[in-house]
């Protein structure tokens, strides 16, 4: 039986059409702005997100980092979610490399920012004791909040709060097309709540590499330099961009299948005794769940599941995440749910 790899949608492999497009891509030196395929992808991304310009970077982490470094002068404060990817999973890069103070504001279970805490951070007094805020960042879909799609109305509220104080807004939209689908809106509408947006090609859209930072022409011009500082200027990157063009042309509609499969998986796992699925109001392609009985029991459960060919990622000692994606079928999630039933029975019996 082939392995069912639910660790992340980052494990997706490029489609045959992508491989074909990559092989045929017309390329040039992108550091000189001379790669026609990169230029085409950047124009496409900017127009889909309703921004003036876009920049291809190697990863989502670099996309967020380059945006933060461009937005925030050293010693200023970027206000971000306490559960945000940037705060938890990006190795503190904005602080380490940019001298940026990361000021976490509590994320609610649905991925929203606690607006009262946000208001307090935004209202930092104009006094020499305090790091001055320069940026507010949101994340949608919200990874650590179970892949929840965050409502557009909340995003609009955050944007207004930031604007009143003259702060820029960045959106980590690594999975913005999943969010748009779940919210029955467009990526462009979501992007309109932020000055800059980064999104990933290499997650549910199945590209091997690549993220885009989108914003005003002036901002992207400055981010081009930041990308160079970070060593992220690539040369014949059209090889990568070609897959991105295929993704933006033909991989968006199929995300609905991943969302259906995640719902089916959540329902299947909820039936397993000893497993508690984190409820998510607007589920996308993730299922987060807790295993009862402590760390040792949870470890046994995951080992049993692995023996049955199902891989998950750990989120804590007793908490796990499963992600549906291109290459995972309804039959796979049904098999994963029944394997979870067997693994739980085995792990809890021992
Ligand atoms: N997330 C990865 C891991 O780092 C946890 C995953 O498997 O989900 N923003 C968000 C919201 C993300 O989920 C990720 C990747 C990134 C940024 C960073 O993207 P990459 O991995 O391309 O640097």
Boltz pocket constraint, residues with backbone or C-beta under 6 A from the ligand:
constraints:
  - pocket:
      binder: B
      contacts: [[A, 7], [A, 8], [A, 9], [A, 10], [A, 58], [A, 59], [A, 60], [A, 61], [A, 62], [A, 85], [A, 86], [A, 89], [A, 139], [A, 141], [A, 142], [A, 143], [A, 172], [A, 174], [A, 175], [A, 200], [A, 202], [A, 211]]
      max_distance: 6.0
